[in-house]
């Protein structure tokens, strides 16, 4: 399998689970991404992906992730 990034910040996961994912991303030199994984309102915005450059289209989103120009965050 080929991965472009690893979700290291998931709003439903525990801190320990997210730390394991972050370690894998760092070991494999892959960008980290975040997602709320919102299944209820409390989870909306709990975790997200930060992009230093403005992203306007899905193509730009994919390109920025592939370049590693992003990071997961809380």
PyMOL Python script that loads the backbone (N, CA, C, O; Angstrom):
from pymol import cmd

cmd.read_pdbstr("""\
ATOM      1  N   UNK A   1       0.823  -1.184   0.000  1.00  0.00           N
ATOM      2  CA  UNK A   1       0.000   0.000   0.000  1.00  0.00           C
ATOM      3  C   UNK A   1       0.868   1.248   0.000  1.00  0.00           C
ATOM      4  O   UNK A   1       1.946   1.286   0.594  1.00  0.00           O
ATOM      5  N   UNK A   2       0.372   2.251  -0.674  1.00  0.00           N
ATOM      6  CA  UNK A   2       1.065   3.534  -0.727  1.00  0.00           C
ATOM      7  C   UNK A   2       0.189   4.579  -0.040  1.00  0.00           C
ATOM      8  O   UNK A   2      -1.004   4.692  -0.319  1.00  0.00           O
ATOM      9  N   UNK A   3       0.804   5.333   0.856  1.00  0.00           N
ATOM     10  CA  UNK A   3       0.095   6.388   1.571  1.00  0.00           C
ATOM     11  C   UNK A   3       0.793   7.712   1.305  1.00  0.00           C
ATOM     12  O   UNK A   3       2.020   7.769   1.223  1.00  0.00           O
ATOM     13  N   UNK A   4       0.012   8.774   1.170  1.00  0.00           N
ATOM     14  CA  UNK A   4       0.568  10.117   1.014  1.00  0.00           C
ATOM     15  C   UNK A   4       0.686  10.839   2.341  1.00  0.00           C
ATOM     16  O   UNK A   4       1.460  11.788   2.466  1.00  0.00           O
ATOM     17  N   UNK A   5      -0.084  10.394   3.348  1.00  0.00           N
ATOM     18  CA  UNK A   5      -0.103  11.046   4.655  1.00  0.00           C
ATOM     19  C   UNK A   5      -0.737  10.092   5.659  1.00  0.00           C
ATOM     20  O   UNK A   5      -1.325   9.076   5.286  1.00  0.00           O
ATOM     21  N   UNK A   6      -0.610  10.434   6.933  1.00  0.00           N
ATOM     22  CA  UNK A   6      -1.232   9.652   7.994  1.00  0.00           C
ATOM     23  C   UNK A   6      -2.045  10.593   8.875  1.00  0.00           C
ATOM     24  O   UNK A   6      -1.574  11.665   9.258  1.00  0.00           O
ATOM     25  N   UNK A   7      -3.269  10.180   9.191  1.00  0.00           N
ATOM     26  CA  UNK A   7      -4.089  10.964  10.096  1.00  0.00           C
ATOM     27  C   UNK A   7      -3.548  10.779  11.514  1.00  0.00           C
ATOM     28  O   UNK A   7      -3.706   9.719  12.120  1.00  0.00           O
ATOM     29  N   UNK A   8      -2.917  11.813  12.020  1.00  0.00           N
ATOM     30  CA  UNK A   8      -2.274  11.755  13.327  1.00  0.00           C
ATOM     31  C   UNK A   8      -3.085  12.441  14.414  1.00  0.00           C
ATOM     32  O   UNK A   8      -2.800  12.291  15.602  1.00  0.00           O
ATOM     33  N   UNK A   9      -4.067  13.173  14.013  1.00  0.00           N
ATOM     34  CA  UNK A   9      -4.926  13.886  14.964  1.00  0.00           C
ATOM     35  C   UNK A   9      -6.379  13.587  14.586  1.00  0.00           C
ATOM     36  O   UNK A   9      -6.932  14.183  13.662  1.00  0.00           O
ATOM     37  N   UNK A  10      -6.976  12.658  15.316  1.00  0.00           N
ATOM     38  CA  UNK A  10      -8.349  12.255  15.061  1.00  0.00           C
ATOM     39  C   UNK A  10      -9.168  12.631  16.287  1.00  0.00           C
ATOM     40  O   UNK A  10      -8.819  12.261  17.408  1.00  0.00           O
ATOM     41  N   UNK A  11     -10.243  13.356  16.077  1.00  0.00           N
ATOM     42  CA  UNK A  11     -11.055  13.856  17.169  1.00  0.00           C
ATOM     43  C   UNK A  11     -11.692  12.786  18.039  1.00  0.00           C
ATOM     44  O   UNK A  11     -12.068  13.070  19.176  1.00  0.00           O
ATOM     45  N   UNK A  12     -11.824  11.577  17.543  1.00  0.00           N
ATOM     46  CA  UNK A  12     -12.421  10.487  18.328  1.00  0.00           C
ATOM     47  C   UNK A  12     -11.375   9.652  19.034  1.00  0.00           C
ATOM     48  O   UNK A  12     -11.701   8.948  19.990  1.00  0.00           O
ATOM     49  N   UNK A  13     -10.128   9.707  18.594  1.00  0.00           N
ATOM     50  CA  UNK A  13      -9.088   8.866  19.176  1.00  0.00           C
ATOM     51  C   UNK A  13      -8.566   9.450  20.484  1.00  0.00           C
ATOM     52  O   UNK A  13      -8.693  10.645  20.750  1.00  0.00           O
ATOM     53  N   UNK A  14      -7.979   8.577  21.288  1.00  0.00           N
ATOM     54  CA  UNK A  14      -7.330   9.029  22.518  1.00  0.00           C
ATOM     55  C   UNK A  14      -5.999   9.693  22.160  1.00  0.00           C
ATOM     56  O   UNK A  14      -5.490   9.523  21.052  1.00  0.00           O
ATOM     57  N   UNK A  15      -5.450  10.442  23.097  1.00  0.00           N
ATOM     58  CA  UNK A  15      -4.131  11.048  22.873  1.00  0.00           C
ATOM     59  C   UNK A  15      -3.085   9.975  22.606  1.00  0.00           C
ATOM     60  O   UNK A  15      -2.203  10.171  21.769  1.00  0.00           O
ATOM     61  N   UNK A  16      -3.168   8.851  23.298  1.00  0.00           N
ATOM     62  CA  UNK A  16      -2.205   7.759  23.100  1.00  0.00           C
ATOM     63  C   UNK A  16      -2.291   7.204  21.680  1.00  0.00           C
ATOM     64  O   UNK A  16      -1.266   6.935  21.052  1.00  0.00           O
ATOM     65  N   UNK A  17      -3.506   7.034  21.178  1.00  0.00           N
ATOM     66  CA  UNK A  17      -3.675   6.533  19.806  1.00  0.00           C
ATOM     67  C   UNK A  17      -3.123   7.535  18.794  1.00  0.00           C
ATOM     68  O   UNK A  17      -2.447   7.153  17.839  1.00  0.00           O
ATOM     69  N   UNK A  18      -3.413   8.807  19.006  1.00  0.00           N
ATOM     70  CA  UNK A  18      -2.907   9.833  18.094  1.00  0.00           C
ATOM     71  C   UNK A  18      -1.385   9.920  18.155  1.00  0.00           C
ATOM     72  O   UNK A  18      -0.744  10.152  17.130  1.00  0.00           O
ATOM     73  N   UNK A  19      -0.799   9.740  19.327  1.00  0.00           N
ATOM     74  CA  UNK A  19       0.664   9.772  19.457  1.00  0.00           C
ATOM     75  C   UNK A  19       1.305   8.609  18.710  1.00  0.00           C
ATOM     76  O   UNK A  19       2.365   8.774  18.108  1.00  0.00           O
ATOM     77  N   UNK A  20       0.679   7.438  18.739  1.00  0.00           N
ATOM     78  CA  UNK A  20       1.188   6.288  17.974  1.00  0.00           C
ATOM     79  C   UNK A  20       1.174   6.599  16.482  1.00  0.00           C
ATOM     80  O   UNK A  20       2.136   6.309  15.771  1.00  0.00           O
ATOM     81  N   UNK A  21       0.089   7.183  16.019  1.00  0.00           N
ATOM     82  CA  UNK A  21      -0.019   7.539  14.606  1.00  0.00           C
ATOM     83  C   UNK A  21       1.026   8.584  14.233  1.00  0.00           C
ATOM     84  O   UNK A  21       1.620   8.506  13.157  1.00  0.00           O
ATOM     85  N   UNK A  22       1.259   9.562  15.109  1.00  0.00           N
ATOM     86  CA  UNK A  22       2.259  10.591  14.843  1.00  0.00           C
ATOM     87  C   UNK A  22       3.655   9.977  14.749  1.00  0.00           C
ATOM     88  O   UNK A  22       4.452  10.375  13.900  1.00  0.00           O
ATOM     89  N   UNK A  23       3.946   9.025  15.606  1.00  0.00           N
ATOM     90  CA  UNK A  23       5.252   8.359  15.573  1.00  0.00           C
ATOM     91  C   UNK A  23       5.440   7.596  14.262  1.00  0.00           C
ATOM     92  O   UNK A  23       6.527   7.619  13.684  1.00  0.00           O
ATOM     93  N   UNK A  24       4.398   6.928  13.792  1.00  0.00           N
ATOM     94  CA  UNK A  24       4.470   6.212  12.511  1.00  0.00           C
ATOM     95  C   UNK A  24       4.714   7.204  11.376  1.00  0.00           C
ATOM     96  O   UNK A  24       5.552   6.959  10.507  1.00  0.00           O
ATOM     97  N   UNK A  25       3.994   8.312  11.379  1.00  0.00           N
ATOM     98  CA  UNK A  25       4.177   9.326  10.333  1.00  0.00           C
ATOM     99  C   UNK A  25       5.606   9.848  10.333  1.00  0.00           C
ATOM    100  O   UNK A  25       6.215   9.994   9.273  1.00  0.00           O
ATOM    101  N   UNK A  26       6.139  10.129  11.502  1.00  0.00           N
ATOM    102  CA  UNK A  26       7.509  10.635  11.594  1.00  0.00           C
ATOM    103  C   UNK A  26       8.516   9.584  11.147  1.00  0.00           C
ATOM    104  O   UNK A  26       9.466   9.902  10.431  1.00  0.00           O
ATOM    105  N   UNK A  27       8.318   8.340  11.559  1.00  0.00           N
ATOM    106  CA  UNK A  27       9.221   7.249  11.183  1.00  0.00           C
ATOM    107  C   UNK A  27       9.232   7.042   9.677  1.00  0.00           C
ATOM    108  O   UNK A  27      10.285   6.814   9.082  1.00  0.00           O
ATOM    109  N   UNK A  28       8.065   7.123   9.066  1.00  0.00           N
ATOM    110  CA  UNK A  28       7.948   6.910   7.618  1.00  0.00           C
ATOM    111  C   UNK A  28       8.116   8.193   6.809  1.00  0.00           C
ATOM    112  O   UNK A  28       7.992   8.195   5.584  1.00  0.00           O
ATOM    113  N   UNK A  29       8.400   9.284   7.520  1.00  0.00           N
ATOM    114  CA  UNK A  29       8.580  10.599   6.888  1.00  0.00           C
ATOM    115  C   UNK A  29       7.393  10.983   6.015  1.00  0.00           C
ATOM    116  O   UNK A  29       7.549  11.417   4.873  1.00  0.00           O
ATOM    117  N   UNK A  30       6.201  10.812   6.585  1.00  0.00           N
ATOM    118  CA  UNK A  30       4.960  11.157   5.903  1.00  0.00           C
ATOM    119  C   UNK A  30       4.317  12.362   6.583  1.00  0.00           C
ATOM    120  O   UNK A  30       4.458  12.538   7.793  1.00  0.00           O
ATOM    121  N   UNK A  31       3.622  13.183   5.823  1.00  0.00           N
ATOM    122  CA  UNK A  31       2.918  14.316   6.414  1.00  0.00           C
ATOM    123  C   UNK A  31       1.826  13.838   7.362  1.00  0.00           C
ATOM    124  O   UNK A  31       1.286  12.743   7.206  1.00  0.00           O
ATOM    125  N   UNK A  32       1.513  14.670   8.338  1.00  0.00           N
ATOM    126  CA  UNK A  32       0.406  14.359   9.237  1.00  0.00           C
ATOM    127  C   UNK A  32      -0.797  15.204   8.848  1.00  0.00           C
ATOM    128  O   UNK A  32      -0.663  16.340   8.394  1.00  0.00           O
ATOM    129  N   UNK A  33      -1.969  14.624   9.037  1.00  0.00           N
ATOM    130  CA  UNK A  33      -3.215  15.345   8.801  1.00  0.00           C
ATOM    131  C   UNK A  33      -4.127  15.111  10.000  1.00  0.00           C
ATOM    132  O   UNK A  33      -3.922  14.174  10.771  1.00  0.00           O
ATOM    133  N   UNK A  34      -5.124  15.958  10.150  1.00  0.00           N
ATOM    134  CA  UNK A  34      -6.081  15.824  11.236  1.00  0.00           C
ATOM    135  C   UNK A  34      -7.498  15.870  10.726  1.00  0.00           C
ATOM    136  O   UNK A  34      -7.782  16.429   9.666  1.00  0.00           O
ATOM    137  N   UNK A  35      -8.378  15.275  11.494  1.00  0.00           N
ATOM    138  CA  UNK A  35      -9.785  15.289  11.139  1.00  0.00           C
ATOM    139  C   UNK A  35     -10.654  15.146  12.361  1.00  0.00           C
ATOM    140  O   UNK A  35     -10.306  14.413  13.287  1.00  0.00           O
ATOM    141  N   UNK A  36     -11.780  15.834  12.382  1.00  0.00           N
ATOM    142  CA  UNK A  36     -12.679  15.790  13.530  1.00  0.00           C
ATOM    143  C   UNK A  36     -13.306  14.422  13.706  1.00  0.00           C
ATOM    144  O   UNK A  36     -13.630  14.031  14.828  1.00  0.00           O
ATOM    145  N   UNK A  37     -13.483  13.685  12.615  1.00  0.00           N
ATOM    146  CA  UNK A  37     -14.182  12.402  12.655  1.00  0.00           C
ATOM    147  C   UNK A  37     -15.501  12.582  13.391  1.00  0.00           C
ATOM    148  O   UNK A  37     -15.868  11.781  14.251  1.00  0.00           O
ATOM    149  N   UNK A  38     -16.204  13.647  13.036  1.00  0.00           N
ATOM    150  CA  UNK A  38     -17.363  14.062  13.822  1.00  0.00           C
ATOM    151  C   UNK A  38     -18.587  13.194  13.541  1.00  0.00           C
ATOM    152  O   UNK A  38     -19.161  13.200  12.452  1.00  0.00           O
ATOM    153  N   UNK A  39     -18.953  12.449  14.580  1.00  0.00           N
ATOM    154  CA  UNK A  39     -20.169  11.658  14.559  1.00  0.00           C
ATOM    155  C   UNK A  39     -21.225  12.298  15.459  1.00  0.00           C
ATOM    156  O   UNK A  39     -22.379  11.872  15.489  1.00  0.00           O
ATOM    157  N   UNK A  40     -20.807  13.315  16.182  1.00  0.00           N
ATOM    158  CA  UNK A  40     -21.755  14.148  16.915  1.00  0.00           C
ATOM    159  C   UNK A  40     -21.180  15.558  17.047  1.00  0.00           C
ATOM    160  O   UNK A  40     -20.000  15.781  16.774  1.00  0.00           O
ATOM    161  N   UNK A  41     -22.006  16.491  17.459  1.00  0.00           N
ATOM    162  CA  UNK A  41     -21.614  17.906  17.471  1.00  0.00           C
ATOM    163  C   UNK A  41     -20.395  18.213  18.339  1.00  0.00           C
ATOM    164  O   UNK A  41     -19.640  19.131  18.018  1.00  0.00           O
ATOM    165  N   UNK A  42     -20.183  17.485  19.412  1.00  0.00           N
ATOM    166  CA  UNK A  42     -19.058  17.744  20.303  1.00  0.00           C
ATOM    167  C   UNK A  42     -17.709  17.541  19.619  1.00  0.00           C
ATOM    168  O   UNK A  42     -16.703  18.100  20.055  1.00  0.00           O
ATOM    169  N   UNK A  43     -17.682  16.750  18.557  1.00  0.00           N
ATOM    170  CA  UNK A  43     -16.434  16.428  17.884  1.00  0.00           C
ATOM    171  C   UNK A  43     -16.085  17.390  16.753  1.00  0.00           C
ATOM    172  O   UNK A  43     -14.952  17.373  16.270  1.00  0.00           O
ATOM    173  N   UNK A  44     -17.010  18.216  16.324  1.00  0.00           N
ATOM    174  CA  UNK A  44     -16.766  19.127  15.207  1.00  0.00           C
ATOM    175  C   UNK A  44     -15.638  20.093  15.558  1.00  0.00           C
ATOM    176  O   UNK A  44     -15.712  20.807  16.558  1.00  0.00           O
ATOM    177  N   UNK A  45     -14.612  20.109  14.744  1.00  0.00           N
ATOM    178  CA  UNK A  45     -13.496  21.024  14.929  1.00  0.00           C
ATOM    179  C   UNK A  45     -12.504  20.624  16.010  1.00  0.00           C
ATOM    180  O   UNK A  45     -11.583  21.384  16.306  1.00  0.00           O
ATOM    181  N   UNK A  46     -12.671  19.441  16.609  1.00  0.00           N
ATOM    182  CA  UNK A  46     -11.763  19.021  17.680  1.00  0.00           C
ATOM    183  C   UNK A  46     -10.350  18.767  17.142  1.00  0.00           C
ATOM    184  O   UNK A  46      -9.370  19.049  17.830  1.00  0.00           O
ATOM    185  N   UNK A  47     -10.242  18.248  15.947  1.00  0.00           N
ATOM    186  CA  UNK A  47      -8.948  18.024  15.293  1.00  0.00           C
ATOM    187  C   UNK A  47      -9.079  18.495  13.846  1.00  0.00           C
ATOM    188  O   UNK A  47     -10.165  18.458  13.268  1.00  0.00           O
ATOM    189  N   UNK A  48      -7.967  18.935  13.273  1.00  0.00           N
ATOM    190  CA  UNK A  48      -8.021  19.515  11.932  1.00  0.00           C
ATOM    191  C   UNK A  48      -6.634  19.488  11.296  1.00  0.00           C
ATOM    192  O   UNK A  48      -5.653  19.126  11.946  1.00  0.00           O
ATOM    193  N   UNK A  49      -6.560  19.868  10.044  1.00  0.00           N
ATOM    194  CA  UNK A  49      -5.296  19.956   9.314  1.00  0.00           C
ATOM    195  C   UNK A  49      -4.970  21.420   9.072  1.00  0.00           C
ATOM    196  O   UNK A  49      -5.828  22.192   8.642  1.00  0.00           O
ATOM    197  N   UNK A  50      -3.740  21.798   9.347  1.00  0.00           N
ATOM    198  CA  UNK A  50      -3.270  23.169   9.149  1.00  0.00           C
ATOM    199  C   UNK A  50      -2.459  23.213   7.861  1.00  0.00           C
ATOM    200  O   UNK A  50      -1.573  22.385   7.645  1.00  0.00           O
ATOM    201  N   UNK A  51      -2.767  24.180   7.010  1.00  0.00           N
ATOM    202  CA  UNK A  51      -2.033  24.410   5.766  1.00  0.00           C
ATOM    203  C   UNK A  51      -1.447  25.814   5.814  1.00  0.00           C
ATOM    204  O   UNK A  51      -2.197  26.781   5.945  1.00  0.00           O
ATOM    205  N   UNK A  52      -0.126  25.955   5.713  1.00  0.00           N
ATOM    206  CA  UNK A  52       0.462  27.292   5.739  1.00  0.00           C
ATOM    207  C   UNK A  52       0.081  28.144   4.521  1.00  0.00           C
ATOM    208  O   UNK A  52       0.024  29.371   4.608  1.00  0.00           O
ATOM    209  N   UNK A  53      -0.176  27.488   3.399  1.00  0.00           N
ATOM    210  CA  UNK A  53      -0.598  28.197   2.192  1.00  0.00           C
ATOM    211  C   UNK A  53      -2.097  28.018   2.006  1.00  0.00           C
ATOM    212  O   UNK A  53      -2.665  27.003   2.409  1.00  0.00           O
ATOM    213  N   UNK A  54      -2.728  29.001   1.401  1.00  0.00           N
ATOM    214  CA  UNK A  54      -4.168  28.939   1.161  1.00  0.00           C
ATOM    215  C   UNK A  54      -4.504  27.810   0.195  1.00  0.00           C
ATOM    216  O   UNK A  54      -3.828  27.632  -0.818  1.00  0.00           O
ATOM    217  N   UNK A  55      -5.542  27.052   0.509  1.00  0.00           N
ATOM    218  CA  UNK A  55      -6.004  25.939  -0.326  1.00  0.00           C
ATOM    219  C   UNK A  55      -7.408  26.287  -0.792  1.00  0.00           C
ATOM    220  O   UNK A  55      -8.301  26.514   0.023  1.00  0.00           O
ATOM    221  N   UNK A  56      -7.602  26.330  -2.112  1.00  0.00           N
ATOM    222  CA  UNK A  56      -8.884  26.748  -2.669  1.00  0.00           C
ATOM    223  C   UNK A  56      -9.638  25.624  -3.387  1.00  0.00           C
ATOM    224  O   UNK A  56     -10.864  25.662  -3.486  1.00  0.00           O
ATOM    225  N   UNK A  57      -8.912  24.637  -3.881  1.00  0.00           N
ATOM    226  CA  UNK A  57      -9.547  23.578  -4.673  1.00  0.00           C
ATOM    227  C   UNK A  57      -9.121  22.217  -4.140  1.00  0.00           C
ATOM    228  O   UNK A  57      -8.151  22.110  -3.389  1.00  0.00           O
ATOM    229  N   UNK A  58      -9.844  21.194  -4.530  1.00  0.00           N
ATOM    230  CA  UNK A  58      -9.484  19.840  -4.133  1.00  0.00           C
ATOM    231  C   UNK A  58      -8.111  19.465  -4.700  1.00  0.00           C
ATOM    232  O   UNK A  58      -7.348  18.742  -4.060  1.00  0.00           O
ATOM    233  N   UNK A  59      -7.805  19.954  -5.887  1.00  0.00           N
ATOM    234  CA  UNK A  59      -6.497  19.681  -6.490  1.00  0.00           C
ATOM    235  C   UNK A  59      -5.376  20.296  -5.660  1.00  0.00           C
ATOM    236  O   UNK A  59      -4.335  19.672  -5.453  1.00  0.00           O
ATOM    237  N   UNK A  60      -5.594  21.531  -5.182  1.00  0.00           N
ATOM    238  CA  UNK A  60      -4.599  22.173  -4.320  1.00  0.00           C
ATOM    239  C   UNK A  60      -4.475  21.421  -2.994  1.00  0.00           C
ATOM    240  O   UNK A  60      -3.371  21.254  -2.474  1.00  0.00           O
ATOM    241  N   UNK A  61      -5.593  20.972  -2.454  1.00  0.00           N
ATOM    242  CA  UNK A  61      -5.584  20.207  -1.213  1.00  0.00           C
ATOM    243  C   UNK A  61      -4.729  18.949  -1.366  1.00  0.00           C
ATOM    244  O   UNK A  61      -3.863  18.677  -0.534  1.00  0.00           O
ATOM    245  N   UNK A  62      -4.969  18.202  -2.405  1.00  0.00           N
ATOM    246  CA  UNK A  62      -4.207  16.979  -2.661  1.00  0.00           C
ATOM    247  C   UNK A  62      -2.727  17.301  -2.854  1.00  0.00           C
ATOM    248  O   UNK A  62      -1.860  16.624  -2.300  1.00  0.00           O
ATOM    249  N   UNK A  63      -2.446  18.325  -3.631  1.00  0.00           N
ATOM    250  CA  UNK A  63      -1.057  18.711  -3.891  1.00  0.00           C
ATOM    251  C   UNK A  63      -0.323  19.113  -2.624  1.00  0.00           C
ATOM    252  O   UNK A  63       0.827  18.720  -2.427  1.00  0.00           O
ATOM    253  N   UNK A  64      -0.967  19.887  -1.765  1.00  0.00           N
ATOM    254  CA  UNK A  64      -0.335  20.324  -0.521  1.00  0.00           C
ATOM    255  C   UNK A  64      -0.058  19.139   0.404  1.00  0.00           C
ATOM    256  O   UNK A  64       0.988  19.088   1.051  1.00  0.00           O
ATOM    257  N   UNK A  65      -0.983  18.197   0.469  1.00  0.00           N
ATOM    258  CA  UNK A  65      -0.755  17.003   1.281  1.00  0.00           C
ATOM    259  C   UNK A  65       0.385  16.176   0.694  1.00  0.00           C
ATOM    260  O   UNK A  65       1.261  15.726   1.433  1.00  0.00           O
ATOM    261  N   UNK A  66       0.387  15.972  -0.610  1.00  0.00           N
ATOM    262  CA  UNK A  66       1.453  15.195  -1.242  1.00  0.00           C
ATOM    263  C   UNK A  66       2.823  15.834  -1.045  1.00  0.00           C
ATOM    264  O   UNK A  66       3.827  15.130  -0.930  1.00  0.00           O
ATOM    265  N   UNK A  67       2.870  17.163  -1.007  1.00  0.00           N
ATOM    266  CA  UNK A  67       4.148  17.873  -0.783  1.00  0.00           C
ATOM    267  C   UNK A  67       4.525  17.899   0.690  1.00  0.00           C
ATOM    268  O   UNK A  67       5.641  18.285   1.038  1.00  0.00           O
ATOM    269  N   UNK A  68       3.613  17.494   1.553  1.00  0.00           N
ATOM    270  CA  UNK A  68       3.873  17.546   2.976  1.00  0.00           C
ATOM    271  C   UNK A  68       3.741  18.930   3.556  1.00  0.00           C
ATOM    272  O   UNK A  68       4.277  19.219   4.626  1.00  0.00           O
ATOM    273  N   UNK A  69       3.027  19.789   2.850  1.00  0.00           N
ATOM    274  CA  UNK A  69       2.850  21.167   3.269  1.00  0.00           C
ATOM    275  C   UNK A  69       1.606  21.297   4.146  1.00  0.00           C
ATOM    276  O   UNK A  69       0.701  22.080   3.859  1.00  0.00           O
ATOM    277  N   UNK A  70       1.583  20.499   5.236  1.00  0.00           N
ATOM    278  CA  UNK A  70       0.436  20.474   6.140  1.00  0.00           C
ATOM    279  C   UNK A  70       0.862  19.780   7.432  1.00  0.00           C
ATOM    280  O   UNK A  70       1.930  19.174   7.521  1.00  0.00           O
ATOM    281  N   UNK A  71      -0.029  19.894   8.441  1.00  0.00           N
ATOM    282  CA  UNK A  71       0.195  19.141   9.689  1.00  0.00           C
ATOM    283  C   UNK A  71      -1.115  19.013  10.427  1.00  0.00           C
ATOM    284  O   UNK A  71      -1.956  19.911  10.391  1.00  0.00           O
ATOM    285  N   UNK A  72      -1.280  17.896  11.092  1.00  0.00           N
ATOM    286  CA  UNK A  72      -2.443  17.690  11.925  1.00  0.00           C
ATOM    287  C   UNK A  72      -2.315  18.494  13.204  1.00  0.00           C
ATOM    288  O   UNK A  72      -1.210  18.762  13.675  1.00  0.00           O
ATOM    289  N   UNK A  73      -3.463  18.881  13.767  1.00  0.00           N
ATOM    290  CA  UNK A  73      -3.434  19.692  14.984  1.00  0.00           C
ATOM    291  C   UNK A  73      -4.744  19.507  15.744  1.00  0.00           C
ATOM    292  O   UNK A  73      -5.699  18.926  15.228  1.00  0.00           O
ATOM    293  N   UNK A  74      -4.775  20.014  16.986  1.00  0.00           N
ATOM    294  CA  UNK A  74      -6.003  20.054  17.810  1.00  0.00           C
ATOM    295  C   UNK A  74      -6.466  21.472  17.920  1.00  0.00           C
ATOM    296  O   UNK A  74      -7.479  21.743  18.565  1.00  0.00           O
TER     297      UNK A  74
END
""", "prot")
cmd.dss("prot")
cmd.show_as("cartoon", "prot")
cmd.util.cbc("prot")
cmd.orient("prot")
